[in-house]
Amino acid sequence: NKDDAEGLYCQEQINRSIYWADGYVLVFSITDNSSYRTIQPLYQHIRRIHPSGNIPVILVGNKSDLLRARQVPVDEGETLATSLGGVYFEASARENHEGVHAAFIHLCQEVIRALGGGNGEKRRGGLHLARPKSPNMQELKRRFRQVLSSKGKSATTI
């Protein structure tokens, strides 16, 4: 079935993104209780992929400008964020970007802290996992060095 194949491809892409992510922004609409209820299963899926990882998570309640339509109280968002080991933010992309900005700044600071620097490798439960390198890129670098070194030799012989 074509839909099944597309679903499997989509799930594989999601899993790949989850595996390589350094932090997570989990977003729900404060005006939609069902979107709020998807956060816990999504977080559990992340934990299945990273069972022992200390990966930063922030929870964002979006559409905070729609107070009359609110279905998820602030304290429920805060409680869920705490249970996920993260911090809760409310934001309105429509009115201003301060909440969105604050959430991402916080996540970036947590990711930097979790990675312990920035040498291109990721710590996962005491292991270093280097990002895979493209064999074509390695070959390109080798050829580039070869060309530069041969030009340097010919320039000195002139």
PEHURA-V259776 format. One record per residue. N is the residue number from 1. RES is the residue in one letter. SS is DSSP state (~ for helix, > for strand, _ for the rest). Layout:
n->N res->RES ss->SS
n->N res->RES ss->SS
This chain:
n->1 res->N ss->_
n->2 res->K ss->~
n->3 res->D ss->~
n->4 res->D ss->~
n->5 res->A ss->~
n->6 res->E ss->~
n->7 res->G ss->~
n->8 res->L ss->~
n->9 res->Y ss->~
n->10 res->C ss->~
n->11 res->Q ss->~
n->12 res->E ss->~
n->13 res->Q ss->~
n->14 res->I ss->~
n->15 res->N ss->~
n->16 res->R ss->~
n->17 res->S ss->~
n->18 res->I ss->~
n->19 res->Y ss->~
n->20 res->W ss->~
n->21 res->A ss->_
n->22 res->D ss->_
n->23 res->G ss->>
n->24 res->Y ss->>
n->25 res->V ss->>
n->26 res->L ss->>
n->27 res->V ss->>
n->28 res->F ss->>
n->29 res->S ss->>
n->30 res->I ss->_
n->31 res->T ss->_
n->32 res->D ss->_
n->33 res->N ss->~
n->34 res->S ss->~
n->35 res->S ss->~
n->36 res->Y ss->~
n->37 res->R ss->~
n->38 res->T ss->~
n->39 res->I ss->~
n->40 res->Q ss->~
n->41 res->P ss->~
n->42 res->L ss->~
n->43 res->Y ss->~
n->44 res->Q ss->~
n->45 res->H ss->~
n->46 res->I ss->~
n->47 res->R ss->~
n->48 res->R ss->~
n->49 res->I ss->~
n->50 res->H ss->_
n->51 res->P ss->_
n->52 res->S ss->_
n->53 res->G ss->_
n->54 res->N ss->_
n->55 res->I ss->_
n->56 res->P ss->>
n->57 res->V ss->>
n->58 res->I ss->>
n->59 res->L ss->>
n->60 res->V ss->>
n->61 res->G ss->>
n->62 res->N ss->>
n->63 res->K ss->_
n->64 res->S ss->_
n->65 res->D ss->_
n->66 res->L ss->_
n->67 res->L ss->~
n->68 res->R ss->~
n->69 res->A ss->~
n->70 res->R ss->_
n->71 res->Q ss->_
n->72 res->V ss->_
n->73 res->P ss->_
n->74 res->V ss->~
n->75 res->D ss->~
n->76 res->E ss->~
n->77 res->G ss->~
n->78 res->E ss->~
n->79 res->T ss->~
n->80 res->L ss->~
n->81 res->A ss->~
n->82 res->T ss->~
n->83 res->S ss->~
n->84 res->L ss->_
n->85 res->G ss->_
n->86 res->G ss->_
n->87 res->V ss->>
n->88 res->Y ss->>
n->89 res->F ss->>
n->90 res->E ss->>
n->91 res->A ss->>
n->92 res->S ss->_
n->93 res->A ss->_
n->94 res->R ss->_
n->95 res->E ss->_
n->96 res->N ss->_
n->97 res->H ss->_
n->98 res->E ss->~
n->99 res->G ss->~
n->100 res->V ss->~
n->101 res->H ss->~
n->102 res->A ss->~
n->103 res->A ss->~
n->104 res->F ss->~
n->105 res->I ss->~
n->106 res->H ss->~
n->107 res->L ss->~
n->108 res->C ss->~
n->109 res->Q ss->~
n->110 res->E ss->~
n->111 res->V ss->~
n->112 res->I ss->~
n->113 res->R ss->~
n->114 res->A ss->~
n->115 res->L ss->~
n->116 res->G ss->_
n->117 res->G ss->_
n->118 res->G ss->_
n->119 res->N ss->_
n->120 res->G ss->_
n->121 res->E ss->>
n->122 res->K ss->>
n->123 res->R ss->>
n->124 res->R ss->>
n->125 res->G ss->_
n->126 res->G ss->_
n->127 res->L ss->>
n->128 res->H ss->>
n->129 res->L ss->>
n->130 res->A ss->>
n->131 res->R ss->_
n->132 res->P ss->_
n->133 res->K ss->_
n->134 res->S ss->_
n->135 res->P ss->~
n->136 res->N ss->~
n->137 res->M ss->~
n->138 res->Q ss->~
n->139 res->E ss->~
n->140 res->L ss->~
n->141 res->K ss->~
n->142 res->R ss->~
n->143 res->R ss->~
n->144 res->F ss->~
n->145 res->R ss->~
n->146 res->Q ss->~
n->147 res->V ss->~
n->148 res->L ss->~
n->149 res->S ss->~
n->150 res->S ss->~
n->151 res->K ss->~
n->152 res->G ss->~
n->153 res->K ss->~
n->154 res->S ss->~
n->155 res->A ss->~
n->156 res->T ss->~
n->157 res->T ss->~
n->158 res->I ss->_
